[in-house]
């Protein structure tokens, strides 16, 4: 049975609210749709744009769940002498960096280093090839540790602020990622916390969608899908503190 429902996606302090049509049949995973056979190279420009937008949201949720004020936002570059031959060589180089920093981090904290990473060789504005570089969000490590394993003059080091929603960073990282519609946009360490999806509740309309009480609204949209004739509502907001929610995920976003 298909119904108009509302559910929330909780990622740290960030709460996304969605109102859309989902399958709420008791024996069916809610919102799970059968997928037609995918034909390689058959993605339209509109579909690619939609995929990239959803990739931004997925990455933002991971960052919002796992990182906060004081953690690191890094850009790792290469000099002419160190420039890898290709993308695969660059990925091996940054993997070595992460192993070294991770080993030092584990000795100092007793914890595994957490990170999300993109590697780029394309300017997102022009589409032209540029020098290979990496964008990285990770647990805070001292500047001395970072520059022990990556040259200081080829490293940008910024501490995350306390905004609680890092969608802007996620958008930047995805825009710099590989443009292949079917390629993975980023890589990450294991064991990262995942967003919490609340159980869907049946609602009457889309226009009544609201952010949680006390939250700061960052985005609110009502979409009229011309292809399906359906309406969808979406709100992204930041709570003053991390909300609690039961981890009962019985459907897909």
N, C-alpha and C positions, 0 to 999 in steps of 0.2 A: 504494500500500500504506500503510495507516494503522498507525502504531506509537506507543508511549509513548516520548517523547524528553525530554531535558533540554538546555536551551541557556541562555546568559547574555547579558544586555544590559549593556554596560559604558558608563557615563556618568561620565567623570572618575574619581573615587575610588569612586563608587557602582556596585555590581554587583548586578543582579537575576538571580535564578535561577528558571527556570520548568520544570516538568514537566507535560506535557500531551500529548494525542493530536494528531499532525500527519501530514499526507500526505508520505511520504518517497519517493514514486515518482521515479525519476531524471529523467523528462521533465516533471515538474510542479514549479512553484515551491512549496517546502515550506510547508505551513500556509495556502496560498492557497485560499480557499473561494469558490465561486460565490455571488454576491449576488442575492437575489431583488429584484424591483422595489420600490423604496421609495415608500410612499404618504405624502405630506406630512401631518403632524398625526396620524400613526398610531402614535406612540411611547407606550408605556405608562409609568407612573411608574417602574416597575422598570427599564425600558430607559433612561430618561432618567438615572436614578441611576447605572446602569452606565456610560453614556457619559461622565458627569461624572467618575467615578472614573478612567476611562481617560484622560480629558483631563488630569487632575492628573498622572498618571504620565508622559504625553508631555511636558508642560511641565516637570516636575521633571527629566527627562532632559536637556532643552535647557539648563536653568539649571545643572545639575551638570556638564555638558560644558564650558560656556563661562565660568562665573563662579566666583570663589573668594574667600577672605578678603581684605578690603580693597576689594572692589567695592561698588557702591551698591544699596541698597534704598530707593526713594523713594516717597512719597505726595505727589501734587500736587493741591492743592485750589483752590477759587475763592471769592473774596469776593463779596458781593452785586453790587458794581459790575462785576466781571469775569465773572460767571456766564454761560456760553454759553446760547443759546436751546434747543439740543437736543443729542443725542448726536453728530450729524455735525459740528456747530460745535465741540464739545469736542475731537473727534478732529483737526480742522484746527488747533486751538490747540496741542495737544500735539505735533503734527507740526512746527509752526513751532519750538517749543522744542527738539525733537530736532535739527532742521536747524542751529539756531544753536549748540547745545552741540557737535554733531558737527563743525561747521566749526572751532570753537575747539580741540576735541580733536585733530583731524587736524593742525592747525598745530603743536600742542605735541608730539605723539607720532609723527606720520607714519602713523598707523593710522586706520582707519574705526571709528567708535563702534559698539559692539555693545549690543543691548538686547532685552528682551522687555517687552511692555506690555499692560495691560488697562485699559479704561475702563468705569466703573460709574455707574449711577444708581439702584441697588436695594440695600436692606439684605438680606444673605443670610440673616439670622436671622428677619426678619419678612416679607420679600417686599415691603415698602413702598418707595415711591419716596423717594430721598434726593438730596441735592445732588450734582451731577456731580463726579467726581474720577477720578484715574488712579493706578494702581499700576505701578511700573516697576523692573526690575532692569537695571542697565547697568554698563559699565566705569566705574572710579572717575574722577571729575572733581572738582576743588576746589570747596569750598562757594561760594567767590566766583564761580566760573563758573556754577554752577547758579542761584544767586540773582541773577545778572546778567540771566537770561532768564526767571526765575519769582520772584514776590515772596517774600521770606524768611519772612513770617508765614503763608504759604499752602503751605509746603513742609516735609515730614518727611524727614530725611536720616539714614540709618543705614548703617554699614559692615557688610557681611556678615562673619560669624565663620568659623572654620575647620572647621566640622562636616563639610563634604564632601558632605552630602546636604541639599538645600533643598526637600524634598517639602512641608514645612510652609508655606513661602512659596508654592509652586505651588498648594497646596490653597486658601490664602487668596485668591490671585489668581483662580482659577477660580470659587470661591464668589461672588466679586464680579462675575463676568463676566455677559454676557447669558444669560438662562435659556432662550432659544429652543434647542430640542434640536438644530437643524441649523445654528445660527449658529457662526461661528468664535469660539473663546473668547479668543484673544489674537493679537497681531501681533508681529512681530520684525524686526530688521535682517537684511540679506542676509549670506550667507556664514558663518552660525553652524556650529560643529562639531556633527556628529550622533552619536548613540550608535552603538556597535559591537555587532553581533549575531554571536555565535559560531556555528559550525556545530553542528547538533543531533546529539546522541549518544543512541543507543537505550539505555533503562534498563529495569529490571525492574518497579519499583513507584514510587508517588508518595511513600510515607511516608519513604523514604530521602533525601529532598531535604535538602541542607545548604548553608550559606554557605561561601565559599572560606576556606581556612585563614588565620587571623590577622585575619579581618574582624569588625567589630562589627555584630551583627544588629539591624536596626531594625524589621523586620516579617517574620513567618513565618505563613503560613496554608495549610491544607489545605481544599479546597472540594469538597463533594459536590454536583454539579449535579443537582437533582431533575428537570429537564426532559430531560436527555440520559442520566442515569444514569452519567455519567463523573466521575472524580476529577481534580483539578488541584492542583498544589503551587506555592507562590510564596514566595520569600525575597528580601528587600531588605537589603543590608548595605553597610558602608563599609570600604574597605581603608585601611591606614595611608598608602599612597602610590598614585599613579595606576598601575594595572596596564597592561601592554601587551597588545595583541591584534591579530591580523590582520584587516583590514577585508575580510571575505568575507561579504557579505550575500546569501544565495541563498534567503531565505524571509522571511515576515512574522511579526511577533509576534502 
